[in-house]
Amino acid sequence: LKSTSLDQGRGLHNPAMPNTTYCKVWATTDEVKQLPSEHFLTAYMVVLALIGLTLLILVRSLRPQDVRRLLREAGVALHKVANTAREIERKVFHLCGLLVPLTYQVLLLYRFDKAFCVRILWTITLVGVGSDLMRVYVPFVQRNWPLKSILREKEQNQLCGGSYFSLGCTLAIHLFDPGIAMTSIIFLVLGDLSAALIGRSFGQSVCSMKVGPGGKKSVEGSIGMFLCCFVFGCTIFSQVHLREYAVFIASLTATLVELYEPFGINDNVSIPVLSSLALTFGFKRTFSCEPTRSPLLWYAQNG
């Protein structure tokens, strides 16, 4: 499409068109779809959370031997079945994390403002981290901790992933627009779950190259996480024009952060924060010619 300045030189300027002196007119106003609506996001989060919790209940209801049998039938190598079954038992609990963006969206729908939600989250995070510290340093609490069966060995004497998850969600919701924050939390919950389960099940089966610190992660797991994040990101912003560019950048960022854990920061914190930054950057670049259509204005227009 021709730039506005060129149209003006030919006497073809249309006053109805936006002022894009330094940008190309990449789409007309009619071609640019509306931002994600409150009701669309609410319905999306409800359906996603229900599916996730249903899967959690189904998996928890299976006997260990049934889980191993299903894994063998799915093509998982025999020597990987036991480790994969243990990883499923531990990781499937993470699907409860989908309740965070769902609750946030429902509160916004009922006209609770972002500041109120942030105060609640910081309260929950501080209480949760304080309780986890007691688990680490108070023997009585450590012996009677209700979720100690799903803790990794390295988490027995340090903060568990749940504390970092709560902190990461709180920072994302505090610092970024609601649609961006909710998407980054879904990247963390479902993307990290995909990487772990696909990596455990099929890691180094197709590509023998070891990746990540110490070569402990697989190309298959990273590809699985990227595709999971990209698909969910595109569906969340399905009403947004050129969504795939910002979602691609954010999905790649989340995958690389999970793979390498930069600066030694737990990925439960770094994935939501850095993928939110990537989404924000991507949408700002994409909508530089149509800033009023940017999904970054979601909260201002719907809050």
Secondary structure, DSSP 8 states (H G I E B T S, - for coil): --BHHHHHHTT---TTS---TTSB--S-GGGS-----HHHHHHHHHHHHHHHHHHHHHHHHS-HHHHHHHHHHTT--HHHHHHHHHHHHHHGGGGGGGHHHHHHHHHHHTT--HHHHHHHHHHHHHHHHHHHHHHHH-HHHHHT-TTGGG--GGGTTS--HHHHHHHHHHHHHHHS-HHHHHHHHHIIIIIHHHHHHHHHHHTTTS---EESGGG-EEHHHHHHHHHHHHHHHHHHTTTSTTHHHHHHHHHHHHHHHHHH-GGG--HHHHHHHHHHHHHHHHHHHHTSS-GGG-GGGHHHHH-
